[in-house]
Amino acid sequence: MSDPDRPEPGEYDVVVVSNRLPVDRVEEPDGSVSWRSSPGGLVAALEPFMRRTDGAWVGWSGAPGDAPEPFDEHDMHLVGVPLSEGEVAEYYEGFSNATLWPLYHDVIAPPVFHRRWWDVYVQVNRRFAEAAARQASQGATVWVHDYQLQLVPGMLREIRPDLRIGFFDHIPFPGYEIFAQLPWRRQVVEGLLGADLLGFQRGADAANFLRACRRAAGLRTSGSTVRAGDRTVTARAFPISIDTPGFGDLARRDDVQARAKEIREALGDPRHLLLGVDRLDYTKGILHRLKAFGELLDDGRLDVHDTVLVQVASPSRERVEQYQALRDEVEATVGRINGDHGELGHQPVHYLHHSYPKEEMAALYLAADVMLVTSLRDGMNLVAKEFVACRHDETGALVLSEFTGAADELGGAFLINPHDIQGVKDTIVRAVESGEREQRRRMRTMRKRVREHDVSRWASDFLGALDAAGGARDDAGAPGEGGDAATAGDGAAAAPA
Ligand code: F6P
């Protein structure tokens, strides 16, 4: 007889679990249903990997109500998890995006703590864990993603101890002084420790997590490992990447190159085309970028007659208050710059509040002279890597915030501190004025990095390490083993991998 708490194994050897499926369910005005690519770096990174893998992807369809029946789309097997209207409000918009998101991004906006939101977060995490358990075959690998699902590894291990479980955190993991604000910090750490392997974007994020293990849960860490009961869990950096060959091929297509020319022509063939591409999110530093750009026009250091900024700001989390306030402020700022500097038939900022297909994005990357990435905090920032991957002629300049994971890898970028507006202005001018030789030198080193370290390498590095970590599970050493063991509460920084 089957045990209701121990579901029968499913048929998939690899199961990916993320808050969203790679496609969102959209109801058209005539009542028909269509599927649209869902936003964000997580989907952009995982989709190419999942298309090549005979696995299942478990996630939410992006609309409240019943989940669709499991379906196949773009060579992927997709399994929907239902969220009610209330759960969307309290688990997704509330705890995930008004509590954890600002907390993990260094409290750029004040996080909101509600006990009720936490309860719903727990309830929804359990539903995701159960859905994954139903898909996973005996001994399967389950790869859980991102801050919305931090309790899933622990819950999954309880119901399916046979699984090999990995977790990847796509966003920063904050320093302990900030993380400690979370009333449920211990439960979050313990939830994550259900995994065999925890991946972070940067070594600093992994070190922050290991410190949280010591301080919030009183556990012993040693190097990049932590003892959790009778298991040893590894926490290391695995910087995420993009489908570099895919973007390279797109950018070489005749129609995409023709579209890039058309974009420049439509903008009046400016001498300098600056580009920003972001989800409309307060972590992206869009206002800092606009302030710097507006002042450069005020100062006359950029000439309004031959400079254009295209800002793509794709709609995101539109019912969360902080996102609504940001949208108002960005749109007022764009209006002010265009009002001050625009002329009939010419405006310096082209603001586009839309999402675009990959072809259009590649054409924009090709059309631009300078790409602006000014995030105040960003786990990685895949847009920076996409821009580099598209520039096969080795021209173009990337202005990149130091506070992105990408800054650790893209040494050829013009680095900025987005809070230093004067520094941002000077660096934009340097990037705009950089000659072809300098651009090539910088672009070559960045292209080498994204070529050698693409998303398939990221996935195989992580899954290879997960294999090894899962294998080490049974013969894990005794607590406190290892020369540099740090004990609970000592506050010592663990060595990042
Ligand atoms: O990478 C951060 C992230 O929150 C992903 O988890 C998500 O896919 C993306 O940004 C977009 O966010 P949302 O799903 O809230 O629109």
Boltz pocket constraint, residues with backbone or C-beta under 6 A from the ligand:
constraints:
  - pocket:
      binder: B
      contacts: [[A, 19], [A, 20], [A, 39], [A, 40], [A, 41], [A, 42], [A, 43], [A, 146], [A, 147], [A, 170], [A, 171], [A, 316], [A, 317]]
      max_distance: 6.0
